[in-house]
Amino acid sequence: MAVSTTAVQAAWRSRLARYYGIFTICFIIFCFILGGLELFAGLPTAVIGWTFLLLTMGLYATVGILSRTKILDEYYVAGRNVPAIFNGMATGADWMSAASFISMAGTLYALGYDGLAYIMGWTGGYVLLALLFAPYIRKFGQYTIPDFVGARFGGTRARVVAAVAAIIVSFTYVTAQVTGVGLIMSRFVGVPYQWGVVIGLSGVLVCSFLGGMKAVTWTQVAQYIILIIAYLIPVTFLAIKLTGIPIPQLAYGQALQNITALEEAQGITKAYVTPYNEALTNANAITAARGIGLTPPAPITNTDWLGTPWDFLALTLCLMLGTAGLPHILIRFYTVPSVRESRMSVGWALFFIFLLYFTAPAYAAFARWNILQNVVGSQVVVDQGVASFIDRATGQPANWVPQYVRTGLFNINDYSVLEGLSGDSLPAWAKDRIQAGTLVWNDANGDGVVQLGPFAPVDDTTGSAGELSGSSVTAASVDGILQFAELNINNDLIVLSTPEVANLPYTVAAIIAAGGLAAALSTADGLLVVIASAIAHDIYFRTLNPSATPQRRMFLGKSMIVVAAALAALAAMPNLALIARMVAWAFSLAAASFFPIILLGIFWKRANGAGAIAGIIGGLAVTIGYLTMVYINPNLAILGISDASAGIFGIPVNFLLVYIVSKMTAEPSKEIQELVDHLRHPQEDDELMTNLASG
Amino acid sequence: MSTQEDTTRKQRLEAYWRANIRLITTLLIIWFVVAYIPPLILPQLNSIVIGGFPLGYYMGSQGSLIVFVVLIFYYAWRMNRLDAEYGMRDRDK
């Protein structure tokens, strides 16, 4: 029996390896064919963009339709027969979102060392997942994380609290994915943002609607392959162009050295490899308040804690604990065949994630080096009505600038470009500064047009130039030479603009778009499954109507996927600044709610339901309280800890409350203590499990 | 007879769990040192430069990540062996 099962498993594994191997080779060949057609046959860029879009979306839909299912076990946990290595790839795609793919390299570009908190936090969390959670979750072997909380903490109340927490965390996150889908579609195939949201979501729906976790899993494996190829190709070309070495992860040491030298030469004080140089501000809160139509708080910048490592350490810890506590990642370990496979599977997951995460700092370093060396110091000009600069290689205005200025991703803030503009046609960044009071335009001759003159110093640093004055007017800001500080680059631009920066064909841009889309869609898929199962399985079936038929549960699950997707699309339509920030909060929230109670649930038998509920509620309350306070007024920060790291206060409160309240109330029932014993040993004992889970 | 069997089974399970906890503790200490000590002594580490990389920056961007991957695979390998040593049957599905 054991032998034949092993043989069946081995055959299944080699069949999967063959399918996905062929798929990988076909995708690479296809990329080269399109690239060749573009270079030698002049294939129009629109055709290339649409071909990639339709091909990849069609592929996901095909996998979704082939994996359609009516069996609950397949719908919720992919039939529990996903081999470790494939679950690793699926987890990688599930985990790496639009933020990892598009924004992370840009965050590192802007923050330097401080951005590495994300790199370490989002990978180190998998160590906790592997050592503390995955094998036990697999041994538990039900459908959802609220299932575990409900069974371990004995009751409906704990289950419902966990289900609600899972819905809140996942919904925040899925909204950000939908926003990412809209952005990619609008930029690369030219459809309006809102249409991009709708088209992208329909791709998600075909998958998760028809086949649930089974379809999502096999689509995610394909999406992982596409996204990792799409991430590695452009940065490898960039490394070859800048250093001649085709291994970017090794070659960027040279970039770091050049960055440091150039920064010193250009007098940039916020150096790239120097740590802890980010001041706390409430800039995002101001933008977010304006977006919703509330009165924004007064701008505050807190520099008291510059140079201290506390926020960096706190953020890293929150990201790690949050990663380990995110429901859509935890449920992936229900889908492997055994406890043994679950342990290996986390290893593979982190390995596949590592491939992208150790490449992102290389991407960032090359981008920073290129900007410091080839862009800073150029002559600022006005090209096609927007501020641009003269590309020193060609002697012409850089051809990629206008398209990115129009999408709001790139701005040059040198005041020389304002010359001759009327008051109404000033660019948004200049209007913002006038509103904030750092720039004053005094239309002395009353012609309604800005006139600059030679710079006249008023004090040591600031001065006036013709009709412009104010605290932001300095000699460098009006000289028509591009300074590093005058480059206003959106974080997303670093990955998106690589093809133009390295003069690569448009096909590479289309590959990046396909990769970003794969990253966003795969994460959205996984999250929709969590939301739908929390409602259909935990709240409806387990709590409200335990006698519901499997058909009814399946129908409700599928409807909830559509409802959740529609709500996410609605929430993403206005594209608010608040949403990006909410994703950062999701990790602190998951760390302060799920992590402590799952950990204690497995490793401390005495933890009981009352303790767990007190822990979740107390942990969330402290975290939400602190993050709201510091988000609005950074001066209230304790030890310089930012809103994104608020979980550092909620985590100990959660642990402490579980301990105190559990000690004060009765110990868990004998059955529950036996369940804990059962979880700890990878041995068959299915009868007890079934009784507890349904009880 | 059956009570004795029960006791030895219980002892075996407890010994297995203790071995697991020891392994987890050791690996978590390594995890903590790799992730949280370099940020505290960053200036000292950054004064050492290898292949163009300041060591502190390297630890944050690659070094710690490599250790994380190795830790997980080592745990999986070691635990799968412990299962065999302590006679844990794993279910196949």
HADDOCK unambig.tbl for C-alpha pairs under 7 A between the chains (distance, minus, plus):
assign (segid A and resid 80 and name CA) (segid B and resid 93 and name CA) 6.62 0.50 0.50
assign (segid A and resid 113 and name CA) (segid B and resid 57 and name CA) 6.54 0.50 0.50
assign (segid A and resid 116 and name CA) (segid B and resid 60 and name CA) 5.87 0.50 0.50
assign (segid A and resid 116 and name CA) (segid B and resid 61 and name CA) 6.23 0.50 0.50
assign (segid A and resid 119 and name CA) (segid B and resid 61 and name CA) 6.67 0.50 0.50
assign (segid A and resid 120 and name CA) (segid B and resid 60 and name CA) 6.33 0.50 0.50
assign (segid A and resid 120 and name CA) (segid B and resid 65 and name CA) 6.73 0.50 0.50
assign (segid A and resid 123 and name CA) (segid B and resid 65 and name CA) 6.61 0.50 0.50
assign (segid A and resid 124 and name CA) (segid B and resid 68 and name CA) 6.20 0.50 0.50
assign (segid A and resid 127 and name CA) (segid B and resid 68 and name CA) 6.20 0.50 0.50
assign (segid A and resid 127 and name CA) (segid B and resid 72 and name CA) 5.99 0.50 0.50
assign (segid A and resid 130 and name CA) (segid B and resid 72 and name CA) 6.26 0.50 0.50
assign (segid A and resid 131 and name CA) (segid B and resid 24 and name CA) 6.23 0.50 0.50
assign (segid A and resid 253 and name CA) (segid B and resid 51 and name CA) 5.98 0.50 0.50
assign (segid A and resid 253 and name CA) (segid B and resid 52 and name CA) 4.05 0.50 0.50
assign (segid A and resid 253 and name CA) (segid B and resid 53 and name CA) 4.61 0.50 0.50
assign (segid A and resid 254 and name CA) (segid B and resid 52 and name CA) 5.15 0.50 0.50
assign (segid A and resid 256 and name CA) (segid B and resid 52 and name CA) 6.70 0.50 0.50
assign (segid A and resid 256 and name CA) (segid B and resid 53 and name CA) 6.77 0.50 0.50
assign (segid A and resid 257 and name CA) (segid B and resid 52 and name CA) 5.87 0.50 0.50
assign (segid A and resid 273 and name CA) (segid B and resid 57 and name CA) 6.63 0.50 0.50
assign (segid A and resid 309 and name CA) (segid B and resid 39 and name CA) 6.86 0.50 0.50
assign (segid A and resid 309 and name CA) (segid B and resid 40 and name CA) 6.68 0.50 0.50
assign (segid A and resid 313 and name CA) (segid B and resid 36 and name CA) 6.84 0.50 0.50
assign (segid A and resid 337 and name CA) (segid B and resid 92 and name CA) 5.73 0.50 0.50
assign (segid A and resid 337 and name CA) (segid B and resid 93 and name CA) 4.60 0.50 0.50
assign (segid A and resid 338 and name CA) (segid B and resid 90 and name CA) 6.65 0.50 0.50
assign (segid A and resid 338 and name CA) (segid B and resid 91 and name CA) 5.92 0.50 0.50
assign (segid A and resid 338 and name CA) (segid B and resid 92 and name CA) 5.41 0.50 0.50
assign (segid A and resid 338 and name CA) (segid B and resid 93 and name CA) 5.84 0.50 0.50
assign (segid A and resid 339 and name CA) (segid B and resid 90 and name CA) 6.75 0.50 0.50
assign (segid A and resid 340 and name CA) (segid B and resid 80 and name CA) 6.20 0.50 0.50
assign (segid A and resid 343 and name CA) (segid B and resid 76 and name CA) 5.02 0.50 0.50
assign (segid A and resid 344 and name CA) (segid B and resid 73 and name CA) 6.46 0.50 0.50
assign (segid A and resid 344 and name CA) (segid B and resid 76 and name CA) 5.52 0.50 0.50
assign (segid A and resid 347 and name CA) (segid B and resid 69 and name CA) 6.21 0.50 0.50
assign (segid A and resid 347 and name CA) (segid B and resid 72 and name CA) 5.23 0.50 0.50
assign (segid A and resid 347 and name CA) (segid B and resid 73 and name CA) 5.28 0.50 0.50
assign (segid A and resid 350 and name CA) (segid B and resid 69 and name CA) 6.21 0.50 0.50
assign (segid A and resid 351 and name CA) (segid B and resid 69 and name CA) 6.10 0.50 0.50
assign (segid A and resid 354 and name CA) (segid B and resid 65 and name CA) 6.97 0.50 0.50
assign (segid A and resid 358 and name CA) (segid B and resid 61 and name CA) 6.28 0.50 0.50
assign (segid A and resid 358 and name CA) (segid B and resid 62 and name CA) 5.73 0.50 0.50
assign (segid A and resid 361 and name CA) (segid B and resid 61 and name CA) 6.54 0.50 0.50
assign (segid A and resid 682 and name CA) (segid B and resid 88 and name CA) 6.15 0.50 0.50
assign (segid A and resid 682 and name CA) (segid B and resid 89 and name CA) 6.51 0.50 0.50
assign (segid A and resid 682 and name CA) (segid B and resid 90 and name CA) 5.38 0.50 0.50
assign (segid A and resid 683 and name CA) (segid B and resid 88 and name CA) 5.80 0.50 0.50
assign (segid A and resid 683 and name CA) (segid B and resid 89 and name CA) 5.07 0.50 0.50
assign (segid A and resid 683 and name CA) (segid B and resid 90 and name CA) 5.37 0.50 0.50
assign (segid A and resid 683 and name CA) (segid B and resid 91 and name CA) 6.63 0.50 0.50
assign (segid A and resid 684 and name CA) (segid B and resid 90 and name CA) 6.97 0.50 0.50
assign (segid A and resid 684 and name CA) (segid B and resid 91 and name CA) 6.09 0.50 0.50
